[in-house]
């Protein structure tokens, strides 16, 4: 999320927000700022989005599994809707 916001802000020309330099910082002595950082930030945003989507699907499968197990454990006469 922050990577995507940083990419958009650099595209709009905002290189600095509240004293924080936007860009890619690869250690204490090397950083890429400005337009050169946009491709790197977009790639990182896409990768993080894919990871998030993968874990969201796993979480949904886990909750579905727990729900089906719960339905098998509790008799239907005890379930009040």
TAURMO-V465394 format. One record per residue. N is the residue number from 1. PHI is phi in radians with two decimals (NA if undefined). OMEGA is omega in degrees with one decimal (NA if undefined). Layout:
BEGIN
[[N | PHI | OMEGA] [N | PHI | OMEGA]]
END
This chain:
BEGIN
[[1 | NA | -179.5] [2 | -1.13 | 179.1] [3 | -1.14 | 177.6] [4 | -1.14 | 178.1] [5 | -1.12 | 178.3] [6 | -1.11 | 178.6] [7 | -1.09 | -179.7] [8 | -1.13 | -179.4] [9 | -1.16 | 177.8] [10 | -1.18 | 178.0] [11 | -1.09 | -179.9] [12 | -1.36 | 177.2] [13 | 1.67 | 178.8] [14 | -1.64 | -178.8] [15 | -1.68 | -171.5] [16 | -2.56 | 176.4] [17 | -2.17 | 178.0] [18 | 0.92 | 177.0] [19 | 1.45 | 179.3] [20 | -1.74 | -178.8] [21 | -1.32 | 177.6] [22 | -1.40 | 178.7] [23 | 2.59 | -179.7] [24 | -1.84 | -179.9] [25 | -1.93 | -175.6] [26 | -1.87 | -179.1] [27 | 2.26 | -176.1] [28 | -1.22 | -174.9] [29 | -2.01 | -177.1] [30 | -2.36 | 176.0] [31 | -2.52 | 178.0] [32 | -2.02 | -177.9] [33 | -2.06 | 175.6] [34 | 1.37 | -174.4] [35 | -1.11 | -179.1] [36 | -1.18 | -177.9] [37 | -1.51 | -176.0] [38 | -1.04 | 179.9] [39 | -1.07 | 179.4] [40 | -1.13 | -179.1] [41 | -1.14 | 178.2] [42 | -1.18 | 177.9] [43 | -1.11 | 178.5] [44 | -1.10 | 179.0] [45 | -1.10 | 179.4] [46 | -1.16 | 179.1] [47 | -1.11 | 179.3] [48 | -1.14 | 175.7] [49 | -1.12 | 177.5] [50 | -1.13 | 177.4] [51 | -1.10 | 179.4] [52 | -1.08 | 179.7] [53 | -1.10 | 178.5] [54 | -1.08 | -179.0] [55 | -1.21 | 175.5] [56 | -1.13 | 179.0] [57 | -1.16 | 175.8] [58 | -1.10 | 179.7] [59 | -1.12 | 178.1] [60 | -1.12 | 177.4] [61 | -1.12 | 179.0] [62 | -1.11 | 178.6] [63 | -1.12 | 177.0] [64 | -1.12 | 178.3] [65 | -1.13 | 178.7] [66 | -1.09 | -179.3] [67 | -1.10 | -179.7] [68 | -1.19 | 177.1] [69 | -1.15 | 179.2] [70 | -1.12 | 179.3] [71 | -1.10 | 179.1] [72 | -1.30 | -177.5] [73 | -1.37 | -175.0] [74 | -1.64 | 177.0] [75 | -1.12 | -175.5] [76 | -1.10 | -179.1] [77 | -1.24 | -179.0] [78 | -1.61 | -178.8] [79 | -1.53 | 179.3] [80 | -1.95 | -179.4] [81 | -1.83 | NA]]
END
